[in-house]
């Protein structure tokens, strides 16, 4: 969440929305708190991965997109470790 230009409250709201979108897309079943965590941690993860390739996402929309991408990655990795798949 460094240098994104949004505050903590906005990060929680956008992270929750990104996590919820990822939950719907990945057909996962997580709660509101987990959606927020997935969205925020996912945004940090995706921003780090994308910046490695020279892509920088900024602002609300960039944070939402990064959160969605990162949350989907985290859900997929979690499924790999647990051995469960979407039905």
C-alpha positions in Angstrom: 0.0 0.0 0.0 3.0 2.2 -0.2 2.7 5.3 -2.5 -0.7 4.4 -3.8 -2.2 7.7 -2.8 -5.2 6.3 -1.0 -5.8 6.2 2.8 -6.4 3.2 5.0 -10.2 3.5 5.0 -10.2 3.6 1.2 -7.8 0.7 1.2 -10.2 -1.4 3.3 -13.2 -0.5 1.1 -11.4 -1.1 -2.1 -9.7 -4.2 -0.7 -13.0 -5.6 0.3 -14.5 -4.9 -3.1 -11.5 -6.5 -4.9 -11.7 -9.5 -2.6 -15.4 -9.9 -3.2 -14.9 -9.7 -7.0 -12.2 -12.3 -6.8 -14.4 -14.5 -4.6 -17.2 -14.3 -7.3 -14.7 -14.8 -10.2 -12.9 -17.8 -8.5 -16.2 -19.2 -7.1 -14.7 -19.2 -3.7 -16.6 -19.0 -0.4 -14.9 -16.5 1.9 -16.4 -14.0 4.3 -16.2 -10.2 4.4 -13.1 -10.0 6.6 -11.3 -12.5 4.4 -12.3 -10.6 1.3 -10.8 -7.4 2.8 -7.6 -9.3 3.7 -7.4 -11.0 0.3 -7.9 -7.7 -1.5 -5.3 -5.7 0.5 -2.7 -8.4 0.6 -3.5 -9.3 -3.1 -3.0 -5.6 -4.1 0.4 -5.5 -2.4 1.4 -8.8 -4.0 0.2 -7.9 -7.5 1.8 -4.4 -7.3 5.1 -6.1 -6.4 4.8 -8.6 -9.2 3.7 -6.0 -11.8 6.4 -3.5 -10.8 8.9 -6.2 -11.4 7.8 -6.2 -15.1 7.7 -2.4 -15.2 3.9 -2.0 -14.8 2.8 0.5 -12.2 -0.9 0.8 -11.2 -1.9 3.9 -9.2 -5.1 5.4 -7.8 -8.3 3.8 -6.9 -8.9 1.9 -10.1 -5.3 0.6 -10.2 -5.5 -0.5 -6.6 -8.8 -2.3 -7.3 -7.3 -4.1 -10.3 -4.2 -5.0 -8.5 -6.3 -6.3 -5.5 -8.5 -8.4 -7.8 -5.5 -9.9 -9.6 -3.6 -10.5 -6.4 -6.6 -12.0 -4.6 -7.2 -14.4 -7.4 -3.6 -15.5 -7.2 -3.9 -16.0 -3.4 -7.1 -18.0 -3.8 -5.5 -20.2 -6.5 -2.4 -20.7 -4.3 -4.6 -21.6 -1.3 -6.4 -24.1 -3.4 -3.1 -25.7 -4.5 -2.1 -26.2 -0.9 -5.4 -27.4 0.3 -6.0 -29.5 -2.8 -9.6 -28.2 -3.4 -11.0 -27.0 -6.6 -14.1 -24.9 -7.5 -17.2 -27.0 -8.2 
